[in-house]
Amino acid sequence: MEKVVRGIRVLVHVNTTRSQQELKHVYLKEAVQLRTDLLPQ
């Protein structure tokens, strides 16, 4: 995995009644490489 040269991290906390299965994590372009545990298998 290549290192990120520049990046901005944002942490957002949201309270919801939705289950974990109903949530969809959206990453822009190459950022999906940062959370490979969330990729569909």
C-alpha positions in Angstrom: 0.0 0.0 0.0 1.4 3.4 -1.0 1.5 6.1 1.6 -0.9 9.1 1.3 1.1 12.2 0.4 -1.6 14.7 1.5 -4.9 14.1 3.2 -7.6 15.6 5.3 -9.3 13.4 7.9 -12.8 14.2 9.1 -14.5 12.4 11.9 -18.3 12.7 12.1 -20.4 11.1 14.8 -24.1 10.5 13.9 -26.8 8.9 16.1 -29.2 6.8 14.1 -31.8 4.1 14.6 -30.6 2.3 11.5 -28.8 -1.0 11.9 -25.1 -1.6 10.8 -26.3 -3.5 7.7 -28.4 -0.5 6.6 -25.4 1.9 6.6 -23.2 2.4 3.5 -19.7 3.7 3.8 -18.8 5.9 0.9 -15.1 6.7 0.0 -13.9 8.9 -2.8 -11.6 7.4 -5.5 -8.5 5.8 -4.0 -9.6 6.3 -0.4 -11.3 2.9 -0.4 -7.8 1.4 0.1 -7.7 2.9 3.6 -10.5 0.7 4.8 -10.2 -2.7 3.1 -12.1 -4.3 5.9 -15.3 -2.7 4.5 -14.9 -3.9 1.0 -17.5 -6.4 -0.3 -16.1 -10.0 -0.3 
